[in-house]
Amino acid sequence: MNRRGQNTGHGDSENDAHNQFEVMFPPRTFSHRRKASLVMAEDARHPDEETACFVHCLIAGEGLTPAKIANVRVPKDKSKLKADIVSNNSAISDIAVEEEEEVDVGDKENERRSISPQSEVESRHLTKKQLSDMAWNVRNLSKKLDNIRIRLNVKTVFLVTKAGDESVVSSTREVTRWLLSKDRGTQYVLYVENKLQVDPEFDYHRLLEEDPSTKDRLKFWDTKLASEQAHLFDLVITLGGDGTVLYTSWLFQHVVPPVLSFSLGSLGFLTKFDFNHYKDILESAIKDGVLVSLRLRFECTIMRSNPHRRETPAIKKQRDLVEELIGDETEGTLSHRPDGVAHILNDIVVDRGPNPTMSSIELFGGDEHFTTLQADGVCIATPTGSTAYNMAAGGSLSHPDNPVILITAICAHTLSFRPIILPDTVVLRVGVPYDARTSSWASFDGRQRVELLPGDYVTVSASRYPFANILPHYGERGDDWMRSLSKTLNWNTRQRQKSMQ
């Protein structure tokens, strides 16, 4: 495309030539996906269309084109969108809710992608451009949500209680009675954990005696229901500490309904609401709307090494993980296969586990080999997890709105390995070299501890399913995080220096 600049002299062809410039748009190409990270297409897709989560309706409406971010589109079937947008100010100038017709955003893009030669076998993870666009869209949507309240059309509530704490059971019963009371204008359906059905402190049968109408509205959930039918729930309420919020994130591995967390634990980075005022808080949240923060989560895929034919332990040690992941590819079978996916809110830790010696860990970023780390392990944290294991290992603190990935070594065998911070568009891979003396172990938000044998690795990238965290209405965005640092960590607390006399 040529563009001619303006000239002060008329008819000056020489100046015309100098004031011309050409903008070249290279043809769109599809990023090459290595065989080590390919899976069958039907295994890589999730039934997002079945959800009624307002956050993901908005994200899905953004499409993959950053130019379309000016308008937030929602499905034509408004019954699936269980939320209204209510402005905190006089008007919403930066978000226009439009009704889609038959064509969604980026149809030409989707049509072009449908004829891609990689349509039969694709990566479990997004390509670099798709990942960048997705992260960009989520960040922009999060910024737009800063200035608006979302009025939730709450019908079904999911209640999570701090596990193993009997003192919280009575509070759970109190909230249950209040929500299911006939005094509420709406007949809510409430799901509580199935173990409470036989808990004497919760006293399920006494609740039915007090109000028989609650029998059809008080139901019980298990982990399978939460993971497979997240679209049933309009609001999640947690009673406990930050660990209860992390457990909630673990329950909802894909879509996360908006989460309102009451503080009944020992930490307060994620639990923003005082339980003593739960009635007023819940009434205000349902009637007046809520502020929502989209917290970055990681999508972690465990990749297992596929053995070659007639492979012996000696031959396996001759294989090179670096060559398999970033070197020239050879024809043949896939070098690795997926073995599970986890979406985490805090961190993934790869360490030596029960082994007495330190781990040897290969660290990759994109198509580059960063380094071979010899240490007790490595912590890869989200901004939310920066105040957890990452901080204890000497990593930096990061505001949860920062779109970054924090990498911190755990007791590294060299003083030169310093914590680093990378953008959330980078795809990390953490693996165990084939010639490692021992295996390593990976844990995801402190759960599901998995052994990584030599040749195995874990892929870490920004998740397309952020954590929808409900915030208090007071103060400016970010004040609560600094307040938590001061209250929980006594951050930079010291006796004030005396003035000069």
N, C-alpha and C positions, 0 to 999 in steps of 0.2 A: 504494500500500500504506500503510495507517495503522498506527501503533503508539502504544499508550497507555502513558504513563509511570506510575510508581508514585506514590501519594498518601499523605501522612501523615494527612490528614483524610478521614474516611469520609463518602461521600455528598456531597462538595462538588463540585457540577457545574461551578462557575466555575473551580475549580482543575483539574478534569478537562479543560476546554476549553483551558486554558493549557498543559497537559502533553501535548497531542496534537501530533504532527508527521507530516508526509506525505512519503514518499520517492517521487519520480517517476522511473521508468525510461523514458527516451525509446525509441521504436521503433528497432530496428537498421536502419541504412541503409547502402547501398553507396556507397563513396567514388566520386565522379565521376572518370573518367579522361579526360584531354584527348586529343584526336585526335592531337596531336603525339607521343604516346608509345604509341599503340595498334599492336598487331601481331596477326596471326592466331593464334588460340589454339594450334593444333597446332605452331606454331613456337616457342611460349613455354614448352613443357613439356620436362622432361628425364626420362629413364627411371630415376628414383630407385629404383623397385621392383626393378630388376635388381641392385642393389648388395648386398654382404654386409658392408659396413663397419659395425662395431659402433656407432661414433659416430652415424651417420645412422639406424641402427635405433632408437637411443635418442631422437634428436631427432624422428624421424617419429612415435614413440610418444607424444611429448608433445602432439601435436595443436596446435591454435591457441588453446586456452583456457587461460589462466594458472591457473585453478582446478584444472586436472588435473595441475599440476606435482608434486603430492605423490607420485604414483606414476609410475615409469618403466616404460612398457609396451614389450614386445618382440613381434615377430611370433610367431604360433602355431607356425609352422614353425621350430623351433629350429635346424634345419640351416643356415639362412641366417645365423644370428647366430654369428659365429666368435669369440666371446669369452666368458669367464666373469668374473664380478665377484668379486674377492677383497678383503676388508676389510683395511685397515691396522690397524684397531683390533679390538676383540673382536666387534663387530657393526656392521651397517649399519642405522642407525635411520632415516635419512632417504630411503632408496631402497628401494622394494619392487618387485621384478621380478614382474610378474603376466603370466599367459598370457591373451592375448586370445581371445575367442570369435569370433563372426561379425561383431560390430559394433565398429568402431574408435572412438577418441576423437573426439567432435565430429560424430557422424553427422547430428544434426539441423542442425548448422551447415552441413555439406556439402550436405544436402538442400535447405536454404534457398538456398545459393549456386547450386545446379544450376538453379534456376528464375529466376536473375537475368537481366534483359534483356541483360546484357553477356556472356552465356555464349558467344556466337559470336566476338566480338572482345574481347580482353582485353589488359591491359598486360603487357609483358614483366616489369615490376617489380611487387612486391606493393603493395597499397594501403597507406595510412598505418597503418591499424590492424593489418593483417596483418604489415607490416614490424615494427611495435612488438612484437606478440605473438611473432613469430619471434625477434627479438633478445632479448626477455625470456626465452624458453624456452632459448635457447642459453646465455645467461649463467648461468641457474640450473643447467643441466646441468653447465656448467663448474665452478661452485662445488661441486656434489655430487662431481665427479670429484677435487676436492682431497683428499678423505679416503679414497679407495679406490684400490686397484690393479686394473688390468684384466689378467687372464691371457688372453693371446692364444693361440688355437689355430692356431699357425703351421704352415702347410704350404708356402706359396709366398712367396718373398722377392723383392723388387724392389731391385736395387742400383744406385745412382747414383754416378758417379765425377766428380770435378772435371774439367771439360772442358779439354783442351789441356795438361794437366800430366802429363808422362810419369812424374814421381816418384811419382804416386799410383797408376799402373797396377800397379806391383809390389805395393802394398798391396791393391789390388783382387784380384789373383791370389791373394794370401795368404788373404784372407777367403773367396774362392771355394773354395779347396782345403779350408779348415777346415769350411765349411758342408756341402760335399758329401762329406766324409769318411765312411767306414763306421763310424767311432767315434761319430758322432752317433746318438742313439737314434731320431731321426726322419729319414726319407729326404726331405729338403727338395728342392723344385723352385726353382731360382735363375734369375732373369732378370738379365742384364747388357746393357749397351748394345751394339748390333749392330756398332759400329765396332771393338770389342775382338776380334771374331772374326778379324780380319786384322792385329791389332796384334802385332808380334814380341815385345814385352815381356810381353804377356799370354800368348802362346804357347798358343793354344787346342788345337792338335793334340797338344802335349806333355801337356796335362792329360788328354786322352783316352787317351794311351798309359799314363799312370800309373794311371788307373782307368777302364777302358772303361765301367763302369756309369754314369758321369756323363754319357754321351752323351744319354740320355733325360731327364736332370734339369737339365742346363745349357742354358738357352735364351737368346734374345736379343730385346731389345725395341727398338722405335722409338717415335717420338712419337705415331703413330697408335694403337698398341696401348695406350699409357698413357692416352690421352685417352678411348678408346672402351671399354676393358675394365678399368677400375680395380677392378672387383669381383673380379678374378682374384687380387689380391694381398692378403695378410694383414699384411705388414710391409714398410716401406720403410727401407732403410739408405742413408745418404749418407756419402761419404768426400770431404771437402773443407772449404770454408769456408761463410760465410753465403751467398755467391753460388750455391753448389751447392744449398742449401736453397731459395733463391728459384727456381732452375731446376726443382726438384722440384715446387714449388707451381705453376709454369707448366705442367708436364707434366700434372698432374692438375687440369684446369679445373673439374671438378665435385666428385665425391667424392674425398677425400684419405685414403688409408689411414694408420694411425699411422706417424710418421716418427721414426726414431732416428738422430741425426746425430753422427758422429765428427769431431773437430776436426783437420783437416789443412790449414787455410788461415790467413789472416792476421787474421781477425776471429773473435769468439767470442760474439756475441749469440744466435745460434741453434744453434750447435754446442756441446753441453754435455758430450760424453763424450770421454775421452782414448783415443786409438786404441791406445796401448801396452797397454791392458788390455781389448782388444775381446773376447777369449774369455770372460773372467769376466763382462763386461757383457752380452753376448748370451745367455749361459747363464742369468744371473739374470733378464734381461728375459723370456725365454721360459718359464722354469720358475716364477719367483716373481711375475711380473706387472709392470706398468709404471704409472707415474703419467702422466696425459695432460693437457695444457693445450690448450684450444680457442682458437686465435688468430683474431681477427677478420680476415676478408678483405673486399674490396670487389668488388661486381659492377658493371662499367663497360660501358655500352652506347653505341656510336657511333651517333648519329642524323644522317642526311643530310637536307638541305633538298630538298624536292620542288619543282621549278620549276613555276610557273604556266604556263598556256597562253599562248603568244605572248609569253613573258617575254623582255625585252631586258636587257642589263647595267644600263641606266639605270633600268628599272622594278624590277629586283632590289634596287638600292640604296635604293629607296623603301620596301621591306618593313622591318618592325620586328620583331626577334627577341623583344624583351620583350613586345610585343603578342601575338605568336603563342603564347608559352609561358604567359603569365599573364593576358592580356586576354580579352575576350569572344570566344567562338568563333563562327565563321560557317559556314554550310552549305557543303559542297563536299568536295573531295578532302583527304586527309591532308596536313598541312603538312610532316611529316617521316616518314622511313622508317628502320628499324634497319639497320645495316651492320656487325654483328659485336659479340660480347660477350667480355669478358675478366674473369677472376677473379684479383685481385692480392693479394699479401701485404704489399707494402711501400708503394707509392705510385703515383699517376698524376700526371704532370707535363704541363702544357700550356704551351708556350713559343713563342718566335718562330722557332725553328729556324734555317735559314740566312738568314733575312731580316735586313737590316741595321738595320731600325727596330724599335722595341718593339711588343709585341702589344697589342691592345685586346680585352679579355675580359669577357663578361657572366657574372656569378655569381648563381645562383638557389638558394634553399633552400625546398623545398616549393613553395608557390604564391606565394612572395614574391621580388621582385627585390632582392637584397642590394646590389649595387653594380656599376659598370663599372670594371674594373681596367685601368690602363695600366701595364704593367711588362714585364720580360723574360719573365715567365711566372708561373705559380702551381703550387704543390705541394700536393696533397691526399693526406695520409698516414694510414695506419693507425697504431695505437699501436706495432706492431712496426716500422714504418718511421719512427718518430719519431727514431731515432738515425742515419738515413741522410741523404738529400738535405734532408729537413725540418730537421734540425739544422744542416746547413751553410748553409741559407738563413736561419737565425736563429729557427727555430721552437722550440717547447717540447719537452722530453723527456717521454714519457708511459710509465708502466708498461704492459706488454702486456695486463694484465687490465682496463684501463680501456676501457669501451665507448664510444669517442669517435672523432670525425673531426677531424683537424688540418688547418687551412688556413693556408698560409704563402705570401706573395707573394715572388717572386724579383726583387730590384732594382726595387721599385715606384717610380713616378714621383712619389710623394708620401710624406712622412714620417709621415702619419697612418694609413696602413694597417698595423695591427699584427696579428701572428698571432692567430688565434681557434681555439677548440676547441668543437665542436658534438657533441651526442649522436648515437649511431649510428642513431637512428630518423629522422634527417633525410635526405631525398632531395635531393642536390645536382645542379645542372646547370651545366655550364661550356661556354659557347658563344662563337662569333665573330660579332659583329654584322654585319649586311649591309653597313654602310657602312665596315667596317674597311679600312684601307689595304692590309693584307697578310693572308695566311692565317696560321694557327697550326699547331703540330704537337703531337700527343699521344703520349706513351710510357707503357707499362704495365709497371711493375717493370723499367724500362730496356730493354724489349723491344718489338717490334712497333710501330715508330714510324709514325704515321699522320698524314697532313695533314688539317687541318680547314679547309675553305673557308668564306668568309663565309656565314653562315646555318646552319652545322653546329654541333652541340653534343654533349657527352658527359654521360650520366646516371651518377651515382655513388651507390651505396647499399650498405648492409650486405649481404654475401653470405649466402645460406642454406647455404653450404658452407664451414664454418670449417676451419682448418688444424690437424690433430691432431698436436701436437708432444709427443714423449715427453720427460719430465723426469727428472733424477737423483733418487735417493731421499733424498739427504742434505739436512739443513737444512729450514727453513720455505719455503713457497711464496713466491717473490719474492726470496729471498736470492740466487739465481743471477743475476738481472738486475742487482742492485746490485753484485754481484761483477764482472760483466762491465763495468759502467760504470767501476769503479775500475781494472780490469786493462787494458781496451782504450783508454779515453779519458783515463786518469789523472784522473778526475773529482775536482775540488776537492782536488787534490794540491798542497801547498805546504809550505814549511819552517814548523815549528811556532813560534809566537811565544814569545820568551823570557819567563820569569816575572820578576816584579819582585823585585829583590834587597833 
